[in-house]
Amino acid sequence: MSVKERLFSPKKVWCIVTITMLIFGLMSNSFTYAVDPMEVSLAVLKGQKGTTVTVPLTVKNVPASGIYACSFWVNYDPKIFSTVSVTPGELIINSKDFNSNINSTSGFVAMTFESPADGSRIIKGDGTLAYIKLTIMSNASDGISVLSHNLSRTSVYASGTDEIIGVSYSGGVVAVGNAAIPSTIPTPTPTATPTPTTTPTSKPTSTSSYTVTSNPRPTTTSNSGWPTIPSAQVTPTTPTTTPPTGGFQIPKDITTHWAKLYVLRLMNMGVVQGYPDGNVKPDNNITRAEAVTALMKSIGYGVAPNPEFTFADKNEIPNWVKGFLKTALDLKVVGGYEDNTFRASRNVTRQEVVIMLMKTFRFEPSETSKVTLADESDIAPWSKKYVNTACNLEIVKGYSDNTFMPNKNVTRAELFTMIAKCLEYLEGQ
């Protein structure tokens, strides 16, 4: 090999080019240096029995893009803490941007934040995002109680679609009584989200008739009971039957909606498909046909083959619901009316949808309720036990005036939220 060839071999040329680029980069100061990952932490502290401790949830190393939206799910031991409350931290400029949900039965706190669409209240700095107040039971044993992040329910977004990745999560600890604070804090592990199964291997035997009494009370048979209602029909808008893929576009009409995270979860599961125009229409009333479809999909039941009905209005039942309706009838989740109609396009009320929910997820009706409602006398006898169960499990709640409003129509967002809460409850068991 000649001197020229040795001096200008490909390897040496590449080295020269690389070194030149490095020198130029240093001179022009054009490097993008790695930044520390964003951190989400829960405090570690001591607490005496019978007292209330306040655990801040803090964020650190917030990227320059800021936090447009986020959701955090913190698990706690309901056998240690009797009452729990959540308040927004100093990073939340407007409390309306912050929402929380507490499940004292399963023991978790779900928190969400979302800036307005114009980005006017994006979180730009480090600090406290929320305060979790927990009251330690007076009969609690001395020991360490861990507060952990459920990573399958946790996410942070820089915009409506861009997720911030590589976030580090640190759990919290409450050292009860004489227990010492541990030197090592447990780190959370991702919790797998159950995937709905396909059509069950065995189905309940189909019953030939589904009737409703007119007093209104359910029949004494094992079939679902529904009250007599006016014959007026509401023309439905048929949703598309094509489920979204993992990369679906977030519908514009839920960008700032209070039920956004619940709706997105069901969209990701293929339960909610939206309409041909790309919207979900969360504030529209939901029909019996739409409710049946969402409920059957949420528990993984497939479409029954060759569905046939004897309803007088069978020709008015949309094709997209027929397979799911057959499955729901077999499961006795829904029934027809005393005039042998199904009324697929009729809007469902709160007490009606609660029955459908409880039967779909097989929650047993309860004789008593932990909640006293101001309009309890308005709840029909045929739905009261199911409403009791839904309230006891915190699937549904009363309104600010302590009423349940059993005859109020249910919106699509409300049903999707109820379904998501049922799934959350089961996952916490």
N, C-alpha and C positions, 0 to 999 in steps of 0.2 A: 504494500500500500504506500502510495506517495505521500510526501509531507502535506501536500494540498488536501489529499483525501482524508488524512488523519485530522487535519485542522478543521475541515468542514464536513465531518461525518454527520449523519442525521441526528445521532444522539447529542453531539456537541452543539449542533445548531439549535436543537430543542432546549438544551440547558441555557444557552445564551439568551434565547427569546424569553424563557421563563424568568430568568434573573432580571432582564431588562424590564419586564412587565411589573415585577415586584418592586423594583427601584422606582419606576414611574408611579406606581400606586402609592408608595410611601411618600413621594414628593408631592403628589397631588392630593394626598389625604382622602382618597376615594373609597376606602374600605368601609363596609357595613359590619361593625363589630357585633358579635353575639351578645344579646342582652340576657339578663337573668330571667328565668321563667316566672310567670305570674304565680303568686301564691295565694291560696285561700285557706285560712286557718281559723280554728275554734280555740278558745282560751282553755287554759289549764288552771284550775283553782280549787280551793277547799270550801266545804259547806257543812254547816251543822244541821242535824235533824230538825225538821219543823221550820226551817228558814228557807228563804228564797234566794237563789243565786242567779246572777246575770252573766250569761256567756256571750261575749261579742263574737260576731263572725266578721273577720277582717280580710281585706284584699291588699296585696302588696305587689309592687312591680307591675302596675297596670300599664299596658303598652300605650304608645302614643296615640293609637287609634281610639283608645278609650273603650268602655264597655257600653254597648248599645242595649243589650239584653242579656239576662242570665237567669238561671234557675238552679237552686240548691235544695238538696234533700238531706236532712240530718236525722239520723236514727237515735232514739234514746230509749231507756228502759222504763216502761210505764209502771213497773213494780217498785221503782225507786222514787219517781217523781209523780206527784198527785195532780198538779195543775201546771200548765205550760202556756205561755203567751209570747207573742213576737211583736216587736216594734221596729220600724225602719231606723237605720243609723244615720250618721251625719252626712254620708255620701248621697243619701236620697234627698234631693232638693224638694220634690213634691211627693207627698205620701200617696197620691193617687197612682203613681207609677209603680208602687210596691204592693204586692199581694202575698198573703200567706194562708196556709191551710194546715190545721193541726189535727192529727188522728190520735186521740188518747188511748184507743183500744190497741192499735198496732204499735204505737209509739214512734211517730215520726212527725217532723215539721217540714213542710214544703214551702219554699219561698221563691217568688219570681219578681224580677225587675225588668221594666222595659221603658226606654226613653220614648218620647213622642217621635213620630215619623220624621219630623224635621231635624231630629238630633239635638234639640235645644237643651236637653238635660242628660246628655251622655256623661257617664262617670269617667272623669279624666285623671283622677289622682288616687293615691292610697288612702286607706282609712277603714272605718267601720261601716259595713253595709247593713247589718241588722243586729239586734239584741234579742237573745233568746232567754226568757226568764223561766226558771224551773223551780218549783217548790218541792223540797225534799220531804218525803213522808216522815212523820214522827217516829214510826216503827221501823224505819229502814235500818239495815245492818251496816256497821262500819265496813267500808270497802271502797273500791275504785269502780266508778260507773263511767263507761266510755261513751262518748258522743262521736258517731262515725258518719262519714259522707257515703251516701248511696250513689256511686259514680254513674250507674246506668240512668239516673234521674238528674244528672248534673251537667250543665253546659254553660258556656260563656260565649257571647257573640260580639264581634266588633261592628256588625251591621245586621240587617235583616236576614242575610244569607251566609255571611262569612264568620265561621266559628274560630275562636281563639284556641289553638291547640297547645299541648305541652304544659298545661296548667298543673301546678303541684298542689295537692290537698293534704292538709294536716288535721287529724281529728282532735277532739277535745277530751278533757277528763274532769270529772268532779270527784274529788276525794271526800267521801262522806265520813263525818265524825272524826275518829282518831286515826283514820287511814292516812298514810303518807302519800304525797304526790310522787308518782313514778318518774324515774329518770328517762324512760323511753316511752314515747307516745305511740300507740298503735296507728298504723297507716291503713287507709281504706283499701279494699279490694273491690273491683268491679262486680256488680251483681247482675247476673244474666237476666235479660228480659225474656219471659216465656214466649215461645212462638206458638200461635194457635195451631192446633192439629187439624188434620183433614177430617173428612166426614167420619163419624164414629163407625166402628165395626158393627155395632148393633144399634138399632133404633127402637124407640118405644112403639108398641103396636098402635096403629092408627085407629081412632074412634070415629064412628060414622056420623055423629051429630054433635054440634056444639051449640048449646042454647043459653039464653040469658033470661032471668026472671024480670018482671016489670015493676017490682015493688019499691026501689031496686034492691035485690039481694042475689047473690050467686046461688046456683042450684046446689042441691045436696050431693050431686055426683062429683066425680073427680075432675070434671071438665072445668075449664076456666069460666068464671062468671063475669058478665059485663052488664052495666045498667042500660035500660032503654034510653035512647037518645033521639033527638029530632032527626027527621029524615033528610034534612038539608045537607047537601054535599058540597065539598070544597074542591075545586078543580086543582089537581096536583101538578107540580112541575117535575117531570121525570128526570132523576139524576142519571149521569152517565154510568155505565157498568164497568168501565175500564179502570182497574185499580191503579194507583200511582206507583211509580217505581221509587227506588231509594233516593233518586235525585230529583224528586218532584219539586215544582216551583211552589213557594209559599203563596197561597191565595191572597190577593190584595185586600179582600174584605175581612181578613182576620189579623192583619199586620199589627194593629193596636187593640185588638179585641181582648176582653178579660179572659176568654176561654182559649186563647191561642195555643198554649202549651198542651192542653188536653186534646184539642182538635188535631194538632200536629202529631201527637202520639198515635191517635187512631188512624190518621192518614198513613203514617209509616207502617201500621199494621195492615193496611188495606181495608179497614173498616169503613172509612169515610172516603168517598171518591170525588165529591163535588159535582158541579154542573158543567155542561158543555162550554160555558163562558169562562171557566177557570175559577169561579168563585164557589164558596161554601154556603153562603147565605145563612150565617149563624143565627141571625135574629128572626128568621122565618119560623112559623109554627111547623112542627113536624107531624107528618101524617102517620096513620097506622101502618101503611105499606113501608114507609121509610124507616119507622121505628123497628119493625120486624126485621128488615134487612140488616140494619146496624147491629141489632142484638144477636142475631144468629152468626154474623161474621165475627163478632167480638169474642165468642167462645169457640170459634173454629169449626162450626158446623157448615158443611157444604150444602150444595143445592140438591134437593131430592129429585131423582129422575122421574120424568113423565108425570108431573103433578096434575091431578085432576080434582075438581071441586064440585060440590053439589049446591053451592050458594046460589041464591036467586040472582045475585049480581055478579056472577063469576066472569061474565064478559067484560066487566068494568075493572077487573083486577089486572094491573100492569104485568106484562110478561117478565120484567126484570125482578119481580118479587115472588113470582109463583113458586119457584123451587124452594126459596127460604120460607115462604108461608107454609108450605106443606110440612117442612121440618118443624116449624113453630107449632103447628097444629098437632103434630105427632107428640111433641114434648108438652102439650097442653099449656103453652105459654100464652096463647091467645085463643079466642073462640069467636063464634059468630053471634048474631043477634037473634032475638026471638022470632023475627020475621024471615029468618034464614038468609040474611045478608051479611056480608063481611064489612062493607063500607071502607074500602082501602084508602080512599082519599080523605077520610074524616080526620080532623086534628085530634090528637090525644091530650088528655088532661093530666095534671100532676098525679092524681091518685091512680089513674089508669096506668100510666107509665111506670109507677112504682111497683104495681103488681107484676107487670111484664118483666121488670128488672129483677125483682126478687125471685121470680120463677125461673128466669133464664139462668141466673147464677146459683140457683138452688139454696137460697137463704130461707130458713124456716120462719114462718109467721110467728110473731110474738104477741102474747096476751097483754103485756105491759110495755110502757114506753118510759124512757129516762127523761123525756122532754114533755113539758106541759104546754100545749098550744092553745092560744086564745080562741081559735075557731074549731076546736076539736069536735064540737057537735055537728059541724058541717061535713066532716069526713064520713063517707058512707060506710055502713057496717061491713060490706063486702070487701072493703079495702083497708079497714082500720088496722088489722093485725100486720099487714104488709107495710103500712106506713110506720107502725111502731118499730119494726125491724130496720127499716131504712134509716129512721132517725137514730136508733140505738147504735147503728154501725157508722153513723155520720156520713152516710151516702147522700142524704138530703138534709137540708136545714130549713127552719122557718125563716120568715122575712124579719126585717128590723122591728116590726110591730108585733112580733111573736105570733104571727099567723102562718098557716100552711097553704092556704088558698087551694084546696083540693080540686076545684073545678076550673082553675086557670089553665089555659093552653100551655103546653111545653114547647119551647123553642128548640131548634136543632142543637144550638150550643149547650143548652141545659141538659139535653139527653146525652150528648157526647161527654159532658163533664161527669154525669152520673155513671156512665159506663166506665170511664177512666178510673173513677174512685172505687168502683167495684173491683176492678182489676188490681188496683193498688192495695185494697184490703186483702185480697186473696194472696197477693205476693208477700204480704207482711206476716202471713200465718206460718 
